[in-house]
Amino acid sequence: MRNTGELLMKPDEVCRLLGISKKTLLKYKNEGKLGVVMINARTFRYKYQDVQSMIDDSERRAA
């Protein structure tokens, strides 16, 4: 796998940052709201930039 220098986050880290449950995170993943990077068949990570974009979008809608 090529190292792109992107920061990858574990699911529990994303849940803490977004303040959501693992069930909600899985829903976001399944709906395509938050993409994943597959490490292997059972392991995936989230791109920090994608998570930050979701936070930024949420803050813009709330303002």
mmCIF file of the N, C-alpha and C atoms, coordinates in Angstrom:
data_MODEL
# 
_entry.id   MODEL 
# 
loop_
_atom_site.group_PDB 
_atom_site.id 
_atom_site.type_symbol 
_atom_site.label_atom_id 
_atom_site.label_alt_id 
_atom_site.label_comp_id 
_atom_site.label_asym_id 
_atom_site.label_entity_id 
_atom_site.label_seq_id 
_atom_site.pdbx_PDB_ins_code 
_atom_site.Cartn_x 
_atom_site.Cartn_y 
_atom_site.Cartn_z 
_atom_site.occupancy 
_atom_site.B_iso_or_equiv 
_atom_site.pdbx_formal_charge 
_atom_site.auth_seq_id 
_atom_site.auth_comp_id 
_atom_site.auth_asym_id 
_atom_site.auth_atom_id 
_atom_site.pdbx_PDB_model_num 
ATOM 1   N N  . MET A 1 1  ? 0.845   -1.176 0.000  1.00 0.00 ? 1  MET A N  1 
ATOM 2   C CA . MET A 1 1  ? 0.000   0.000  0.000  1.00 0.00 ? 1  MET A CA 1 
ATOM 3   C C  . MET A 1 1  ? 0.892   1.241  0.000  1.00 0.00 ? 1  MET A C  1 
ATOM 4   N N  . ARG A 1 2  ? 0.538   2.201  -0.805 1.00 0.00 ? 2  ARG A N  1 
ATOM 5   C CA . ARG A 1 2  ? 1.308   3.426  -0.920 1.00 0.00 ? 2  ARG A CA 1 
ATOM 6   C C  . ARG A 1 2  ? 0.986   4.379  0.223  1.00 0.00 ? 2  ARG A C  1 
ATOM 7   N N  . ASN A 1 3  ? 1.984   4.981  0.815  1.00 0.00 ? 3  ASN A N  1 
ATOM 8   C CA . ASN A 1 3  ? 1.787   5.948  1.893  1.00 0.00 ? 3  ASN A CA 1 
ATOM 9   C C  . ASN A 1 3  ? 1.553   7.324  1.272  1.00 0.00 ? 3  ASN A C  1 
ATOM 10  N N  . THR A 1 4  ? 0.364   7.857  1.466  1.00 0.00 ? 4  THR A N  1 
ATOM 11  C CA . THR A 1 4  ? 0.033   9.160  0.890  1.00 0.00 ? 4  THR A CA 1 
ATOM 12  C C  . THR A 1 4  ? 0.270   10.295 1.876  1.00 0.00 ? 4  THR A C  1 
ATOM 13  N N  . GLY A 1 5  ? 0.677   9.961  3.090  1.00 0.00 ? 5  GLY A N  1 
ATOM 14  C CA . GLY A 1 5  ? 0.917   10.986 4.102  1.00 0.00 ? 5  GLY A CA 1 
ATOM 15  C C  . GLY A 1 5  ? -0.353  11.497 4.758  1.00 0.00 ? 5  GLY A C  1 
ATOM 16  N N  . GLU A 1 6  ? -1.482  10.848 4.482  1.00 0.00 ? 6  GLU A N  1 
ATOM 17  C CA . GLU A 1 6  ? -2.740  11.271 5.079  1.00 0.00 ? 6  GLU A CA 1 
ATOM 18  C C  . GLU A 1 6  ? -2.874  10.695 6.484  1.00 0.00 ? 6  GLU A C  1 
ATOM 19  N N  . LEU A 1 7  ? -3.431  11.492 7.366  1.00 0.00 ? 7  LEU A N  1 
ATOM 20  C CA . LEU A 1 7  ? -3.685  11.032 8.721  1.00 0.00 ? 7  LEU A CA 1 
ATOM 21  C C  . LEU A 1 7  ? -4.950  10.188 8.716  1.00 0.00 ? 7  LEU A C  1 
ATOM 22  N N  . LEU A 1 8  ? -4.845  8.965  9.223  1.00 0.00 ? 8  LEU A N  1 
ATOM 23  C CA . LEU A 1 8  ? -5.982  8.066  9.285  1.00 0.00 ? 8  LEU A CA 1 
ATOM 24  C C  . LEU A 1 8  ? -6.401  7.880  10.727 1.00 0.00 ? 8  LEU A C  1 
ATOM 25  N N  . MET A 1 9  ? -7.706  7.798  10.937 1.00 0.00 ? 9  MET A N  1 
ATOM 26  C CA . MET A 1 9  ? -8.263  7.692  12.276 1.00 0.00 ? 9  MET A CA 1 
ATOM 27  C C  . MET A 1 9  ? -9.010  6.383  12.452 1.00 0.00 ? 9  MET A C  1 
ATOM 28  N N  . LYS A 1 10 ? -8.918  5.822  13.652 1.00 0.00 ? 10 LYS A N  1 
ATOM 29  C CA . LYS A 1 10 ? -9.679  4.629  14.000 1.00 0.00 ? 10 LYS A CA 1 
ATOM 30  C C  . LYS A 1 10 ? -11.129 5.032  14.268 1.00 0.00 ? 10 LYS A C  1 
ATOM 31  N N  . PRO A 1 11 ? -12.062 4.073  14.108 1.00 0.00 ? 11 PRO A N  1 
ATOM 32  C CA . PRO A 1 11 ? -13.476 4.386  14.342 1.00 0.00 ? 11 PRO A CA 1 
ATOM 33  C C  . PRO A 1 11 ? -13.763 4.999  15.714 1.00 0.00 ? 11 PRO A C  1 
ATOM 34  N N  . ASP A 1 12 ? -13.145 4.479  16.778 1.00 0.00 ? 12 ASP A N  1 
ATOM 35  C CA . ASP A 1 12 ? -13.434 5.027  18.105 1.00 0.00 ? 12 ASP A CA 1 
ATOM 36  C C  . ASP A 1 12 ? -12.944 6.469  18.239 1.00 0.00 ? 12 ASP A C  1 
ATOM 37  N N  . GLU A 1 13 ? -11.861 6.817  17.543 1.00 0.00 ? 13 GLU A N  1 
ATOM 38  C CA . GLU A 1 13 ? -11.368 8.200  17.557 1.00 0.00 ? 13 GLU A CA 1 
ATOM 39  C C  . GLU A 1 13 ? -12.358 9.129  16.857 1.00 0.00 ? 13 GLU A C  1 
ATOM 40  N N  . VAL A 1 14 ? -12.906 8.652  15.739 1.00 0.00 ? 14 VAL A N  1 
ATOM 41  C CA . VAL A 1 14 ? -13.877 9.456  14.993 1.00 0.00 ? 14 VAL A CA 1 
ATOM 42  C C  . VAL A 1 14 ? -15.141 9.663  15.826 1.00 0.00 ? 14 VAL A C  1 
ATOM 43  N N  . CYS A 1 15 ? -15.599 8.614  16.493 1.00 0.00 ? 15 CYS A N  1 
ATOM 44  C CA . CYS A 1 15 ? -16.793 8.716  17.342 1.00 0.00 ? 15 CYS A CA 1 
ATOM 45  C C  . CYS A 1 15 ? -16.596 9.764  18.431 1.00 0.00 ? 15 CYS A C  1 
ATOM 46  N N  . ARG A 1 16 ? -15.443 9.734  19.083 1.00 0.00 ? 16 ARG A N  1 
ATOM 47  C CA . ARG A 1 16 ? -15.167 10.726 20.133 1.00 0.00 ? 16 ARG A CA 1 
ATOM 48  C C  . ARG A 1 16 ? -15.144 12.137 19.567 1.00 0.00 ? 16 ARG A C  1 
ATOM 49  N N  . LEU A 1 17 ? -14.485 12.311 18.430 1.00 0.00 ? 17 LEU A N  1 
ATOM 50  C CA . LEU A 1 17 ? -14.354 13.638 17.832 1.00 0.00 ? 17 LEU A CA 1 
ATOM 51  C C  . LEU A 1 17 ? -15.707 14.197 17.391 1.00 0.00 ? 17 LEU A C  1 
ATOM 52  N N  . LEU A 1 18 ? -16.543 13.348 16.807 1.00 0.00 ? 18 LEU A N  1 
ATOM 53  C CA . LEU A 1 18 ? -17.850 13.793 16.320 1.00 0.00 ? 18 LEU A CA 1 
ATOM 54  C C  . LEU A 1 18 ? -18.923 13.757 17.400 1.00 0.00 ? 18 LEU A C  1 
ATOM 55  N N  . GLY A 1 19 ? -18.656 13.049 18.501 1.00 0.00 ? 19 GLY A N  1 
ATOM 56  C CA . GLY A 1 19 ? -19.657 12.923 19.553 1.00 0.00 ? 19 GLY A CA 1 
ATOM 57  C C  . GLY A 1 19 ? -20.818 12.047 19.147 1.00 0.00 ? 19 GLY A C  1 
ATOM 58  N N  . ILE A 1 20 ? -20.509 10.960 18.432 1.00 0.00 ? 20 ILE A N  1 
ATOM 59  C CA . ILE A 1 20 ? -21.549 10.048 17.952 1.00 0.00 ? 20 ILE A CA 1 
ATOM 60  C C  . ILE A 1 20 ? -21.234 8.625  18.405 1.00 0.00 ? 20 ILE A C  1 
ATOM 61  N N  . SER A 1 21 ? -22.227 7.756  18.265 1.00 0.00 ? 21 SER A N  1 
ATOM 62  C CA . SER A 1 21 ? -22.039 6.351  18.617 1.00 0.00 ? 21 SER A CA 1 
ATOM 63  C C  . SER A 1 21 ? -21.408 5.595  17.443 1.00 0.00 ? 21 SER A C  1 
ATOM 64  N N  . LYS A 1 22 ? -20.928 4.386  17.726 1.00 0.00 ? 22 LYS A N  1 
ATOM 65  C CA . LYS A 1 22 ? -20.375 3.552  16.657 1.00 0.00 ? 22 LYS A CA 1 
ATOM 66  C C  . LYS A 1 22 ? -21.464 3.165  15.661 1.00 0.00 ? 22 LYS A C  1 
ATOM 67  N N  . LYS A 1 23 ? -22.676 3.010  16.150 1.00 0.00 ? 23 LYS A N  1 
ATOM 68  C CA . LYS A 1 23 ? -23.795 2.673  15.267 1.00 0.00 ? 23 LYS A CA 1 
ATOM 69  C C  . LYS A 1 23 ? -24.053 3.810  14.276 1.00 0.00 ? 23 LYS A C  1 
ATOM 70  N N  . THR A 1 24 ? -24.005 5.040  14.747 1.00 0.00 ? 24 THR A N  1 
ATOM 71  C CA . THR A 1 24 ? -24.198 6.195  13.863 1.00 0.00 ? 24 THR A CA 1 
ATOM 72  C C  . THR A 1 24 ? -23.045 6.311  12.870 1.00 0.00 ? 24 THR A C  1 
ATOM 73  N N  . LEU A 1 25 ? -21.831 6.048  13.329 1.00 0.00 ? 25 LEU A N  1 
ATOM 74  C CA . LEU A 1 25 ? -20.684 6.092  12.434 1.00 0.00 ? 25 LEU A CA 1 
ATOM 75  C C  . LEU A 1 25 ? -20.828 5.051  11.326 1.00 0.00 ? 25 LEU A C  1 
ATOM 76  N N  . LEU A 1 26 ? -21.275 3.864  11.670 1.00 0.00 ? 26 LEU A N  1 
ATOM 77  C CA . LEU A 1 26 ? -21.495 2.822  10.671 1.00 0.00 ? 26 LEU A CA 1 
ATOM 78  C C  . LEU A 1 26 ? -22.574 3.255  9.679  1.00 0.00 ? 26 LEU A C  1 
ATOM 79  N N  . LYS A 1 27 ? -23.602 3.908  10.170 1.00 0.00 ? 27 LYS A N  1 
ATOM 80  C CA . LYS A 1 27 ? -24.664 4.421  9.294  1.00 0.00 ? 27 LYS A CA 1 
ATOM 81  C C  . LYS A 1 27 ? -24.081 5.443  8.322  1.00 0.00 ? 27 LYS A C  1 
ATOM 82  N N  . TYR A 1 28 ? -23.261 6.366  8.810  1.00 0.00 ? 28 TYR A N  1 
ATOM 83  C CA . TYR A 1 28 ? -22.611 7.352  7.935  1.00 0.00 ? 28 TYR A CA 1 
ATOM 84  C C  . TYR A 1 28 ? -21.773 6.659  6.873  1.00 0.00 ? 28 TYR A C  1 
ATOM 85  N N  . LYS A 1 29 ? -21.035 5.627  7.274  1.00 0.00 ? 29 LYS A N  1 
ATOM 86  C CA . LYS A 1 29 ? -20.199 4.873  6.336  1.00 0.00 ? 29 LYS A CA 1 
ATOM 87  C C  . LYS A 1 29 ? -21.064 4.204  5.277  1.00 0.00 ? 29 LYS A C  1 
ATOM 88  N N  . ASN A 1 30 ? -22.121 3.523  5.698  1.00 0.00 ? 30 ASN A N  1 
ATOM 89  C CA . ASN A 1 30 ? -22.992 2.804  4.765  1.00 0.00 ? 30 ASN A CA 1 
ATOM 90  C C  . ASN A 1 30 ? -23.738 3.734  3.819  1.00 0.00 ? 30 ASN A C  1 
ATOM 91  N N  . GLU A 1 31 ? -24.070 4.934  4.282  1.00 0.00 ? 31 GLU A N  1 
ATOM 92  C CA . GLU A 1 31 ? -24.778 5.910  3.452  1.00 0.00 ? 31 GLU A CA 1 
ATOM 93  C C  . GLU A 1 31 ? -23.829 6.722  2.570  1.00 0.00 ? 31 GLU A C  1 
ATOM 94  N N  . GLY A 1 32 ? -22.525 6.527  2.753  1.00 0.00 ? 32 GLY A N  1 
ATOM 95  C CA . GLY A 1 32 ? -21.548 7.259  1.948  1.00 0.00 ? 32 GLY A CA 1 
ATOM 96  C C  . GLY A 1 32 ? -21.290 8.668  2.429  1.00 0.00 ? 32 GLY A C  1 
ATOM 97  N N  . LYS A 1 33 ? -21.759 8.997  3.622  1.00 0.00 ? 33 LYS A N  1 
ATOM 98  C CA . LYS A 1 33 ? -21.541 10.336 4.169  1.00 0.00 ? 33 LYS A CA 1 
ATOM 99  C C  . LYS A 1 33 ? -20.104 10.528 4.628  1.00 0.00 ? 33 LYS A C  1 
ATOM 100 N N  . LEU A 1 34 ? -19.444 9.428  4.945  1.00 0.00 ? 34 LEU A N  1 
ATOM 101 C CA . LEU A 1 34 ? -18.066 9.469  5.415  1.00 0.00 ? 34 LEU A CA 1 
ATOM 102 C C  . LEU A 1 34 ? -17.350 8.255  4.831  1.00 0.00 ? 34 LEU A C  1 
ATOM 103 N N  . GLY A 1 35 ? -16.418 8.512  3.934  1.00 0.00 ? 35 GLY A N  1 
ATOM 104 C CA . GLY A 1 35 ? -15.708 7.433  3.260  1.00 0.00 ? 35 GLY A CA 1 
ATOM 105 C C  . GLY A 1 35 ? -14.684 6.767  4.164  1.00 0.00 ? 35 GLY A C  1 
ATOM 106 N N  . VAL A 1 36 ? -14.253 5.591  3.763  1.00 0.00 ? 36 VAL A N  1 
ATOM 107 C CA . VAL A 1 36 ? -13.275 4.836  4.532  1.00 0.00 ? 36 VAL A CA 1 
ATOM 108 C C  . VAL A 1 36 ? -12.107 4.419  3.646  1.00 0.00 ? 36 VAL A C  1 
ATOM 109 N N  . VAL A 1 37 ? -11.009 4.122  4.312  1.00 0.00 ? 37 VAL A N  1 
ATOM 110 C CA . VAL A 1 37 ? -9.845  3.545  3.659  1.00 0.00 ? 37 VAL A CA 1 
ATOM 111 C C  . VAL A 1 37 ? -9.727  2.123  4.193  1.00 0.00 ? 37 VAL A C  1 
ATOM 112 N N  . MET A 1 38 ? -9.804  1.151  3.303  1.00 0.00 ? 38 MET A N  1 
ATOM 113 C CA . MET A 1 38 ? -9.714  -0.245 3.717  1.00 0.00 ? 38 MET A CA 1 
ATOM 114 C C  . MET A 1 38 ? -8.242  -0.616 3.927  1.00 0.00 ? 38 MET A C  1 
ATOM 115 N N  . ILE A 1 39 ? -7.948  -1.125 5.106  1.00 0.00 ? 39 ILE A N  1 
ATOM 116 C CA . ILE A 1 39 ? -6.605  -1.585 5.431  1.00 0.00 ? 39 ILE A CA 1 
ATOM 117 C C  . ILE A 1 39 ? -6.482  -3.060 5.033  1.00 0.00 ? 39 ILE A C  1 
ATOM 118 N N  . ASN A 1 40 ? -7.486  -3.833 5.399  1.00 0.00 ? 40 ASN A N  1 
ATOM 119 C CA . ASN A 1 40 ? -7.633  -5.222 4.953  1.00 0.00 ? 40 ASN A CA 1 
ATOM 120 C C  . ASN A 1 40 ? -9.126  -5.540 4.992  1.00 0.00 ? 40 ASN A C  1 
ATOM 121 N N  . ALA A 1 41 ? -9.490  -6.794 4.846  1.00 0.00 ? 41 ALA A N  1 
ATOM 122 C CA . ALA A 1 41 ? -10.911 -7.161 4.738  1.00 0.00 ? 41 ALA A CA 1 
ATOM 123 C C  . ALA A 1 41 ? -11.739 -6.786 5.961  1.00 0.00 ? 41 ALA A C  1 
ATOM 124 N N  . ARG A 1 42 ? -11.102 -6.696 7.132  1.00 0.00 ? 42 ARG A N  1 
ATOM 125 C CA . ARG A 1 42 ? -11.854 -6.411 8.354  1.00 0.00 ? 42 ARG A CA 1 
ATOM 126 C C  . ARG A 1 42 ? -11.466 -5.117 9.042  1.00 0.00 ? 42 ARG A C  1 
ATOM 127 N N  . THR A 1 43 ? -10.520 -4.393 8.480  1.00 0.00 ? 43 THR A N  1 
ATOM 128 C CA . THR A 1 43 ? -10.009 -3.190 9.132  1.00 0.00 ? 43 THR A CA 1 
ATOM 129 C C  . THR A 1 43 ? -10.131 -2.001 8.201  1.00 0.00 ? 43 THR A C  1 
ATOM 130 N N  . PHE A 1 44 ? -10.721 -0.938 8.702  1.00 0.00 ? 44 PHE A N  1 
ATOM 131 C CA . PHE A 1 44 ? -10.803 0.286  7.911  1.00 0.00 ? 44 PHE A CA 1 
ATOM 132 C C  . PHE A 1 44 ? -10.519 1.476  8.794  1.00 0.00 ? 44 PHE A C  1 
ATOM 133 N N  . ARG A 1 45 ? -10.145 2.559  8.157  1.00 0.00 ? 45 ARG A N  1 
ATOM 134 C CA . ARG A 1 45 ? -9.834  3.802  8.842  1.00 0.00 ? 45 ARG A CA 1 
ATOM 135 C C  . ARG A 1 45 ? -10.530 4.941  8.113  1.00 0.00 ? 45 ARG A C  1 
ATOM 136 N N  . TYR A 1 46 ? -10.641 6.058  8.805  1.00 0.00 ? 46 TYR A N  1 
ATOM 137 C CA . TYR A 1 46 ? -11.252 7.254  8.247  1.00 0.00 ? 46 TYR A CA 1 
ATOM 138 C C  . TYR A 1 46 ? -10.183 8.316  8.046  1.00 0.00 ? 46 TYR A C  1 
ATOM 139 N N  . LYS A 1 47 ? -10.286 9.051  6.949  1.00 0.00 ? 47 LYS A N  1 
ATOM 140 C CA . LYS A 1 47 ? -9.335  10.129 6.701  1.00 0.00 ? 47 LYS A CA 1 
ATOM 141 C C  . LYS A 1 47 ? -9.670  11.312 7.602  1.00 0.00 ? 47 LYS A C  1 
ATOM 142 N N  . TYR A 1 48 ? -8.660  11.827 8.285  1.00 0.00 ? 48 TYR A N  1 
ATOM 143 C CA . TYR A 1 48 ? -8.860  12.959 9.177  1.00 0.00 ? 48 TYR A CA 1 
ATOM 144 C C  . TYR A 1 48 ? -9.494  14.128 8.423  1.00 0.00 ? 48 TYR A C  1 
ATOM 145 N N  . GLN A 1 49 ? -9.034  14.386 7.214  1.00 0.00 ? 49 GLN A N  1 
ATOM 146 C CA . GLN A 1 49 ? -9.550  15.517 6.442  1.00 0.00 ? 49 GLN A CA 1 
ATOM 147 C C  . GLN A 1 49 ? -11.047 15.366 6.154  1.00 0.00 ? 49 GLN A C  1 
ATOM 148 N N  . ASP A 1 50 ? -11.497 14.148 5.877  1.00 0.00 ? 50 ASP A N  1 
ATOM 149 C CA . ASP A 1 50 ? -12.927 13.907 5.637  1.00 0.00 ? 50 ASP A CA 1 
ATOM 150 C C  . ASP A 1 50 ? -13.739 14.154 6.907  1.00 0.00 ? 50 ASP A C  1 
ATOM 151 N N  . VAL A 1 51 ? -13.215 13.719 8.041  1.00 0.00 ? 51 VAL A N  1 
ATOM 152 C CA . VAL A 1 51 ? -13.897 13.938 9.319  1.00 0.00 ? 51 VAL A CA 1 
ATOM 153 C C  . VAL A 1 51 ? -13.959 15.432 9.618  1.00 0.00 ? 51 VAL A C  1 
ATOM 154 N N  . GLN A 1 52 ? -12.866 16.132 9.401  1.00 0.00 ? 52 GLN A N  1 
ATOM 155 C CA . GLN A 1 52 ? -12.828 17.574 9.643  1.00 0.00 ? 52 GLN A CA 1 
ATOM 156 C C  . GLN A 1 52 ? -13.799 18.305 8.727  1.00 0.00 ? 52 GLN A C  1 
ATOM 157 N N  . SER A 1 53 ? -13.901 17.872 7.486  1.00 0.00 ? 53 SER A N  1 
ATOM 158 C CA . SER A 1 53 ? -14.860 18.476 6.547  1.00 0.00 ? 53 SER A CA 1 
ATOM 159 C C  . SER A 1 53 ? -16.292 18.296 7.030  1.00 0.00 ? 53 SER A C  1 
ATOM 160 N N  . MET A 1 54 ? -16.582 17.123 7.598  1.00 0.00 ? 54 MET A N  1 
ATOM 161 C CA . MET A 1 54 ? -17.924 16.880 8.137  1.00 0.00 ? 54 MET A CA 1 
ATOM 162 C C  . MET A 1 54 ? -18.208 17.835 9.297  1.00 0.00 ? 54 MET A C  1 
ATOM 163 N N  . ILE A 1 55 ? -17.226 18.050 10.148 1.00 0.00 ? 55 ILE A N  1 
ATOM 164 C CA . ILE A 1 55 ? -17.378 18.981 11.266 1.00 0.00 ? 55 ILE A CA 1 
ATOM 165 C C  . ILE A 1 55 ? -17.594 20.396 10.749 1.00 0.00 ? 55 ILE A C  1 
ATOM 166 N N  . ASP A 1 56 ? -16.788 20.807 9.780  1.00 0.00 ? 56 ASP A N  1 
ATOM 167 C CA . ASP A 1 56 ? -16.911 22.147 9.213  1.00 0.00 ? 56 ASP A CA 1 
ATOM 168 C C  . ASP A 1 56 ? -18.275 22.364 8.576  1.00 0.00 ? 56 ASP A C  1 
ATOM 169 N N  . ASP A 1 57 ? -18.776 21.369 7.831  1.00 0.00 ? 57 ASP A N  1 
ATOM 170 C CA . ASP A 1 57 ? -20.090 21.469 7.213  1.00 0.00 ? 57 ASP A CA 1 
ATOM 171 C C  . ASP A 1 57 ? -21.181 21.609 8.267  1.00 0.00 ? 57 ASP A C  1 
ATOM 172 N N  . SER A 1 58 ? -21.056 20.852 9.343  1.00 0.00 ? 58 SER A N  1 
ATOM 173 C CA . SER A 1 58 ? -22.037 20.899 10.423 1.00 0.00 ? 58 SER A CA 1 
ATOM 174 C C  . SER A 1 58 ? -22.042 22.283 11.084 1.00 0.00 ? 58 SER A C  1 
ATOM 175 N N  . GLU A 1 59 ? -20.853 22.836 11.289 1.00 0.00 ? 59 GLU A N  1 
ATOM 176 C CA . GLU A 1 59 ? -20.761 24.163 11.910 1.00 0.00 ? 59 GLU A CA 1 
ATOM 177 C C  . GLU A 1 59 ? -21.343 25.247 11.003 1.00 0.00 ? 59 GLU A C  1 
ATOM 178 N N  . ARG A 1 60 ? -21.140 25.122 9.693  1.00 0.00 ? 60 ARG A N  1 
ATOM 179 C CA . ARG A 1 60 ? -21.700 26.102 8.750  1.00 0.00 ? 60 ARG A CA 1 
ATOM 180 C C  . ARG A 1 60 ? -23.230 26.055 8.769  1.00 0.00 ? 60 ARG A C  1 
ATOM 181 N N  . ARG A 1 61 ? -23.789 24.843 8.828  1.00 0.00 ? 61 ARG A N  1 
ATOM 182 C CA . ARG A 1 61 ? -25.256 24.703 8.852  1.00 0.00 ? 61 ARG A CA 1 
ATOM 183 C C  . ARG A 1 61 ? -25.831 25.250 10.147 1.00 0.00 ? 61 ARG A C  1 
ATOM 184 N N  . ALA A 1 62 ? -25.089 25.127 11.246 1.00 0.00 ? 62 ALA A N  1 
ATOM 185 C CA . ALA A 1 62 ? -25.583 25.585 12.542 1.00 0.00 ? 62 ALA A CA 1 
ATOM 186 C C  . ALA A 1 62 ? -25.506 27.108 12.683 1.00 0.00 ? 62 ALA A C  1 
ATOM 187 N N  . ALA A 1 63 ? -24.648 27.737 11.897 1.00 0.00 ? 63 ALA A N  1 
ATOM 188 C CA . ALA A 1 63 ? -24.456 29.197 12.023 1.00 0.00 ? 63 ALA A CA 1 
ATOM 189 C C  . ALA A 1 63 ? -25.554 29.979 11.353 1.00 0.00 ? 63 ALA A C  1 
# 
